[in-house]
């Protein structure tokens, strides 16, 4: 099972999801082709109702503790309630370009 599939499965089990996007952004970073180290997740769930951003992110980090302890180097987390997602018109922020690693010094 790919890391992306594991992340999708774990988040689907942990939350009552209305929407889930898991994007492998590893190709935008200075890692070997085919890597699964950098991800962006967009979760829409009423499980986030009344919770501050830090609490939402903690829930996601807890659900993905195993993946974050081995294999996943970076995880961009975007969490919304259904109402917040509608206000955003179903649009999550774009990830910034990679400026880290040895590519920064090239």
Rosetta blueprint (number, residue, H / E / L):
1 X L
2 X L
3 X H
4 X H
5 X H
6 X H
7 X H
8 X H
9 X H
10 X H
11 X H
12 X H
13 X H
14 X H
15 X L
16 X L
17 X E
18 X E
19 X E
20 X E
21 X E
22 X E
23 X E
24 X E
25 X L
26 X H
27 X H
28 X H
29 X L
30 X L
31 X L
32 X L
33 X L
34 X L
35 X L
36 X L
37 X L
38 X E
39 X E
40 X E
41 X E
42 X E
43 X E
44 X E
45 X E
46 X H
47 X H
48 X H
49 X L
50 X L
51 X L
52 X L
53 X H
54 X H
55 X H
56 X H
57 X H
58 X H
59 X H
60 X H
61 X H
62 X H
63 X H
64 X L
65 X H
66 X H
67 X H
68 X H
69 X H
70 X L
71 X L
72 X L
73 X L
74 X E
75 X E
76 X E
77 X E
78 X E
79 X E
80 X E
81 X L
82 X H
83 X H
84 X H
85 X H
86 X H
87 X H
88 X L
89 X L
90 X L
91 X L
92 X L
93 X L
94 X L
95 X L
96 X L
97 X L
98 X L
99 X L
100 X L
101 X H
102 X H
103 X H
104 X H
105 X H
106 X L
